[in-house]
């Protein structure tokens, strides 16, 4: 049965430990603090379609403030090992009523060689997953090819992009706290994000990891940053860029029949 599509960023309240929807009256802003992983929390629907029987929900904050994507140098070919282990540990008591995430496969060419890895979320508890760079691009309408929009973000030598702009150019936003991003729900509760259009600032984390490696480097991966952009970064605790300040923001999948009735 086809259902009305919920817009990206539609807010819902859900308790992942109990595995059921909760009331806005049961939510407090303390439930949006970095590291909070229980209780009635604030989530956002994304990439809904009328044929789907489920909603994908992303949390409004990081349940882990800082973690490596993969600690071993030049190893993004193996996927986000440390980030996934942190996700698993943080969600171990979440309800088994949540719909088990599907697998995620990344495939790209680097240094004229094909690379590929698959994340099987059943190895990490089947409670939650990481959002992918492809999903961020779908949410924002970013181009995946270099000849449309000039981004080519997922190609070799592809560019990062602002969520509200095109390519590396912040075309629709200005660095001003007086103008809010329509994608603020994707980067709220991150340090220094107010100047780039978020609603709520929070110290202790500069962004959150996606499940996706960066095609043009063997030692970088994609993350959503406080600047309201999808960016690639080194992932060791060695002072590279934002690697020591990037965390985990979970995505869960719930049956539509159990939510927003």
C-alpha positions in Angstrom: 0.0 0.0 0.0 1.4 3.4 -1.0 1.7 6.0 1.7 2.2 9.7 1.8 5.9 10.5 1.5 7.4 12.2 4.6 9.7 15.1 3.7 13.4 14.9 4.6 13.9 16.3 8.1 10.5 15.3 9.4 10.9 15.2 13.1 9.8 12.2 15.2 10.4 11.1 18.8 11.4 7.6 19.4 12.9 5.5 22.2 15.3 2.9 20.7 15.7 0.9 23.9 11.9 0.3 24.1 11.6 0.2 20.4 8.6 2.5 20.2 7.5 6.0 19.4 7.3 8.4 22.4 5.8 11.8 22.9 7.4 15.2 22.5 6.3 15.9 26.1 8.7 13.1 27.2 11.6 14.6 25.4 14.0 17.2 26.9 17.0 18.9 25.3 19.2 16.9 27.7 18.3 13.9 25.5 20.2 15.6 22.6 23.5 15.8 24.4 26.5 14.1 22.9 26.8 10.5 24.3 23.1 10.2 25.3 21.8 6.9 23.9 18.7 6.1 25.9 15.3 7.6 26.5 12.9 9.6 24.3 15.2 11.1 21.7 14.7 13.3 18.6 15.1 11.7 15.2 14.6 12.8 11.5 13.1 10.9 8.6 15.2 10.9 5.4 14.9 9.5 1.8 11.4 8.2 2.2 9.5 6.8 -0.7 5.9 5.6 -1.0 6.8 2.1 -1.9 8.8 1.5 1.2 7.3 -0.2 4.3 9.9 1.4 6.6 11.4 4.8 7.6 15.0 5.5 8.0 15.7 7.8 11.0 18.9 9.6 11.9 19.5 10.9 15.4 19.9 14.6 16.1 23.2 14.1 18.0 26.2 11.8 18.3 26.0 8.9 20.6 29.8 8.7 20.4 31.6 12.0 20.4 35.0 10.9 19.1 36.3 7.7 17.5 38.6 6.7 14.6 37.0 5.5 11.4 39.8 2.9 11.0 43.0 3.2 13.0 45.4 1.4 10.7 47.1 3.7 8.2 46.1 3.3 4.6 43.3 0.9 5.3 40.0 2.6 4.2 39.7 -0.4 1.9 38.5 -2.4 4.9 35.7 -0.1 6.0 35.0 1.8 9.3 36.1 -0.8 11.8 36.5 1.4 14.9 33.4 3.5 14.2 31.3 0.4 13.7 32.6 -1.2 16.9 31.7 2.0 18.8 28.3 2.0 17.2 27.7 -1.6 18.2 28.8 -1.0 21.8 26.6 2.1 22.2 23.5 0.4 20.9 23.8 -3.1 22.5 20.7 -2.5 24.7 18.5 -1.1 21.9 15.4 -3.1 21.0 15.4 -6.0 18.7 12.1 -4.6 17.4 14.1 -2.3 15.2 14.3 -3.4 11.6 17.8 -5.0 10.9 19.8 -2.8 8.6 20.8 -4.2 5.2 24.4 -4.6 4.1 26.4 -1.7 2.6 28.9 -2.2 -0.1 31.4 0.5 -1.2 33.2 0.0 -4.5 35.6 2.4 -6.2 38.9 2.7 -8.1 42.1 4.0 -6.5 45.6 4.1 -8.0 44.2 2.3 -11.0 43.1 -0.6 -8.8 39.5 -1.6 -7.9 38.6 -1.6 -4.2 35.6 -2.9 -2.4 34.3 -3.7 1.1 30.9 -4.8 2.5 29.5 -3.9 5.9 27.4 -6.7 7.3 25.5 -5.0 10.1 24.5 -8.3 11.6 28.2 -8.4 12.8 27.5 -5.2 14.8 24.2 -6.1 16.6 21.6 -5.3 13.9 20.3 -2.3 15.9 21.7 0.7 14.0 23.9 1.7 11.1 25.9 4.6 9.8 24.5 6.9 7.1 26.4 6.6 3.8 27.8 9.4 1.7 25.5 8.4 -1.1 22.5 9.0 1.1 23.8 12.4 2.1 24.1 13.2 -1.6 20.6 12.0 -2.3 19.2 14.1 0.5 20.8 17.2 -0.7 20.5 16.5 -4.5 24.3 16.7 -5.0 25.6 15.5 -8.3 27.5 12.2 -8.5 29.1 12.9 -11.8 31.6 15.5 -12.8 29.7 16.8 -15.8 26.5 17.6 -13.9 26.9 20.4 -11.3 30.7 20.1 -11.3 30.9 18.0 -8.2 31.8 14.4 -9.0 32.0 13.8 -5.3 32.2 10.0 -5.5 34.7 9.9 -8.4 38.5 9.7 -8.2 39.6 13.2 -7.3 36.0 14.0 -6.5 35.2 17.1 -4.5 33.5 17.6 -1.1 30.4 19.8 -1.1 28.3 22.1 1.1 24.9 20.6 1.9 23.2 23.9 0.9 25.5 24.6 -2.1 27.0 23.1 -5.2 30.5 21.7 -5.2 33.0 23.6 -3.1 31.1 26.8 -3.4 28.7 27.9 -0.7 26.2 29.3 -3.2 23.0 29.3 -1.2 24.4 30.0 2.3 26.4 32.6 4.0 28.5 32.2 7.1 26.0 33.9 9.3 24.1 32.8 12.3 21.1 34.8 11.1 20.5 32.4 8.2 19.6 28.8 8.9 20.4 25.8 6.7 17.5 23.7 5.4 19.8 20.8 6.3 20.5 21.9 9.9 18.9 18.7 11.1 21.9 16.9 9.5 24.6 18.8 11.4 23.0 20.2 14.6 24.7 19.5 17.9 28.3 19.9 16.5 30.9 22.3 17.6 31.1 25.7 15.8 28.1 24.9 13.5 26.0 28.0 14.3 28.0 30.2 11.9 27.1 27.7 9.1 23.4 27.5 9.7 22.7 24.9 12.3 20.2 25.4 15.1 22.0 24.0 18.1 25.8 24.1 18.9 27.5 21.5 21.1 31.2 21.2 22.0 33.2 18.0 21.9 32.7 16.8 18.4 33.3 18.3 14.9 31.1 15.9 13.0 30.2 12.3 12.4 31.4 9.5 10.1 29.6 8.0 7.2 30.1 4.4 6.1 31.8 5.5 3.0 35.5 5.6 2.1 37.0 8.4 0.0 37.9 7.3 -3.5 40.9 9.5 -4.0 42.9 8.4 -0.9 43.7 5.2 0.8 43.6 6.9 4.2 40.5 9.1 4.2 36.8 8.7 4.6 33.6 10.9 4.3 32.2 12.7 7.3 29.5 15.4 7.9 31.2 18.4 9.4 30.3 21.4 11.5 30.6 23.6 8.4 27.5 22.0 7.0 29.3 19.9 4.4 30.2 16.4 3.4 34.0 16.3 3.6 36.7 13.7 3.5 39.2 13.4 6.3 42.1 11.3 7.7 40.8 9.0 10.3 43.7 8.3 12.7 44.2 9.9 16.1 47.2 11.7 14.8 46.1 15.3 14.4 45.0 15.0 10.8 42.2 17.5 10.1 39.2 16.5 12.2 40.0 12.8 12.7 40.3 13.0 16.5 37.0 14.9 16.8 34.6 12.9 14.6 32.0 10.6 16.1 29.1 8.3 15.5 25.5 9.4 14.7 23.2 6.4 14.3 20.6 5.6 11.7 17.8 3.2 12.7 15.1 1.6 10.5 11.5 1.3 11.8 8.3 0.0 10.3 5.9 2.6 9.1 3.1 0.8 10.7 4.7 1.4 14.1 5.3 5.1 13.6 3.3 8.2 12.8 0.0 6.5 12.8 
